[in-house]
């Protein structure tokens, strides 16, 4: 670990408390000059650090900095490797390149911002710097787990938001997470087939969470439909990142399809509601009857026809 990262770990472990330069130098076995250079490098990276003569250095409790050290202090699962990038096209793209080069399952890619964040159906995902968590998990799943990867992500995000101290979270089929009746998270899962085995060589699960309201508010194109999950929560970005990882990998490693499906259904707010099913052939109004054990949506159309939807798009604008 270089001096910059070592300094950051100490400051994160003591978040909200000043640590003197002398204490940092002594604990890390480096010179005061090396500490100063590490602090300067961290500030240049955008880390929020308060400096006071006679007191030392401190990351404030309410600082919104996302870092490997900040995430790690909340992790409760093993086998996770964190990679954080400043600016990428998309964390899914980075993760796919890493996976193709042999990255282990459990590698999690983060970015402070994305220039080409992707949502389902080719939609763009807004990724403002300093307010969200943009992450992608690299998985090498057994065949039995593949159909539940996205479902599990929705459950993990909802649990992670609440465990981090955020607002109550619900799920809109298939893979959107809502707080305060608006969308706070989008999920995009992509997989590459293993042609020799017929299974999946690797999968990447991209997750974008609006943790805090961006400075100046959400972009006008989404401000009426977007919510922030954790406004007012100290160290929210690091907490959300870690708690989503905790929730995902604890359920992934101790895989229980029925348990995941039950939690997914319990968090749905669609059962009993009228909505519009969006198909290539057009839109049809329907009522949601149930979500089954495969997390498929059971709907009834106006003519009495009942259909089981395994994938697709639904709209609450009826």
N, C-alpha and C positions, 0 to 999 in steps of 0.2 A: 504494500500500500504506500503510495507516495505521500509526501507531507501534506499536500492540499487535501487529499481524501482523509488522511488521519486527523487533521484539524477539524474537518467537517464532522467526522464521527464524534469527536469529543464535544463539539458544540451542540450537535443534535442530541446527544445523551444528556446534555445539561441545558436543553432548550428552556429559555426563560430565566436563566441565571448567568451572570457574568463570569467568565473564566479569564483569569489574568494571562498575559503573554508569558510571564514567568512560569505559571502552572502548566500552560500548554507545552512550553519548551521542555520543562522537566519531565512531564509525563510521556512525551513522545521521544525524548532523547535527542532533540535537535536544538539548534541555536535560535535565539530570539529573532534573528534576521530571517531564518527559514520560516518561522511562524508568520512573520509579517508578510513575506512573499506568498505564503499559502493563503492568508486572509485576502490579500490583494487579488489573487487568482480567483478565489471564490466569489468575491464581489464582482469581478469582471464577467463571471459566468452568470451573474444575476442573483446570487444568493443574498438574501437580506440579512445583513449583519450590522448590529449596532456596536460602535466603538466609543469607549469613554476613557479618557485619561485617568489612570489610577484604579479603574475597575477592570478593564480588559475588553473582551469581546463577547457578544451574545446574539443568538438567534432568538428573536421575540417569540413568545408563545403563539401569537396570531400571524406569524410569518407564513406566507403561502408557497414557500419553496418546496419543490419536489426533488428528492435526491435518493440515491441508493441507500445511503446511511439512514435517512429519515424514514424510508419504507421498512428497512431491515429491522428497526427497533420494535415494530409492531407485528412482525411475521411470527406465525406459530406453526408453520409447516416446513418440512425439510425438502431438500432437493430443488430449490428454486435459485435460479441465476438471473440477476437483474441487469439489463443493459439499457442505459438511458442516453438518448440522442437529443441534441438541441433542436434541430429542425430537419424533418424528413418529408418525403412525398407522402408516405403512408406507413404506419407501423406494420400493417399487414404485408406490404411489399418488402420491407426490411426483414421481417420475420421469415418470409418465404425464402429469401436469399440465404439467410442464416441456416434455415432448416435444410435447404438443398446442399449446403456445405457441411452438414453433419451436426448441427447444433442439437444438444440434448433436449429431450422432453423436460419441461420445467423452466426453460429459458423464457423470460418475459421481457419483451421489448417495450420501452416507453419513449415518448417524444414530448418535448415541451410544446411543440406546435407541429402541425402538418400542413403542407401546401396542397395536398391532394387527398385529404381524408375521405374514405369511401363508406357509403351506406349501402343498403340493399337496393337492388334494381338499378344500380348505376348512379344512385343519388350521391351528391356531395355532402360530407359531414363537416360542419363548421368546427374549426379547432383553434379558437383564440388562445394566445399564450397567457399563462399565469392563472387560469381559472378552471381548467379541466384536467381530467386524467385520460390520456390516450395511450392505450396499451394493447399488446397482442401476445397471447399465450401460444407457445409452440408445444404441440402434442404429437405423440406417436401412439395413437389409441388402438386398443383391441377392437375387433369388428363390432362386438356387442355394445360398445360405448359410443360408436360413431353417430347413430341417430339422435343421441341425447346431448351432444356437445353444445348446441346452441341453447337448448332448453336449460341445461345446467348453467350456462353463462347468465341467463336471465335471472335464475334463482340466486346465483352467487352475487350478482350485482345488487339485487334487492336486499339480500341479507347483509352484504358488505356495507351498503349505504347506512342501514339501520345500526349495524354494529359500530360504525364510525361516529355515531351520534347524529346522523342525518334524519331527514323526514321519513315518515312511513312510506314504503315503496310497494307499488303494485305492478303487475305485468299485463301488457296488452299483447295478445297473440299476434305474431309469433314471438317476437324477440325485442319488443320495446319495453323499457322500464319507465314508469310514471311516478312523479311525486306532485302533490298539490293539483292533480288532475291534468298535468301536462308532461310532455316527454322530457326526461332528463338523461336518457341513455339509449344509444343504438348499438347493435351487435351485428358483426358480419363474420361468418365462418366460411373458410375456404379450405379445400382439401386437394391433395395430389395423390392419384391412385398408384398403387404398386402393381404394374402389369404382370409381374411374375406370379404374385400370390393372389391377385384379384382383390386385395384389401386396400387399406390406405397407408401410403408411405409416411405421410405426415399431414397434420391439419394445423391451421392457425385460426385462433379465435380472437377477432378484433373487438375491442370494447372501448367506447368513448363515453365518458360520463361528464355531464355539466356539474361540476362540484360546487363552484361559486358563480355568482352572477358576474360576467365580465365587466371591467371598467367601461362605463358608458352604456351598459346594458347589452342585451342580445342583439344580434343583427336584425334589422327590420324585417327580413324575410322569414324569421322564425320567432320573433319576440312574442307573438300571440299564442304559440304552441309549445314553447320551450320553458323548462323550469330548472332551477338549481337545487341540487339535492342537499347541500350542507352549508348554506349561508349561515355565518355566525359560529361555526364549529372551528375551534383552534386546530391548526395543523391538519386541516381537512384533506388536502390532496394526498399527503403521505398516508393518512389513516385509511382513506377510501381505497387507495391502491393496495395496501397491505391486506385489508379486510376482504376485498374481492378475491385476492390470491388465496387467502386462508380458506374462504368459503368454497372456492372452486376446487382447489386441490384436495381438501379434506373429503369432499363428496366424490371427486374423481377417483381418488385412490381407494376409498372404501365404497365402491360403486354399488348403489342400490337404486335400480331403475324405478321401482314402485315408490320409494321414498322421495326421489326427485320429482316424479310426476305428481305425487300428492301435494308437495310444497308448491309446485308450479300452479296447480289448479287452485289451491287455497289463496294464492296471491293474484289470481285473475280477477278482473273487474268486468268481464264481458258476459258471464253466464246470466241469462235472462234478459239481456239487452238487445235492442234492435240495432242493426248495423247494415252496411253495404259490403257485399262480397265483390271484390274487383277481379275480373277475369279478362283474358284477351278478347273474349267474345262480347264483353260489356259488363255492366254493373247490375247486380241483383240485390234487392233488399231481403234480409233474412233475420231470424231470431236465433240467438245462441242458446242451444239446449244444454250443452255439456262440453267438457273437455275430458277425453278418455285417457286410458293408461299409457297410450303412446303420445299423449299431449296433442292429439289431433282435435280440431274444433268440429263439434257436431252442430249443424245449423239446419233450420227449417225454413223453407221459402214460402212465399205467400200462397202457392198452389198446393202446399202440404208436402212437397218433396223434401226428404231429409237427406243431407249429404255430409260425408265425413271429409274434412279438409286436412290434408297432411302438410300442405305448404300453400303459400299465396299471400294475398294482401286483403286486409279488411279495413274499412273506414267507419268511424263513428259519426260521420256527417251524413245523416239519413234525410 
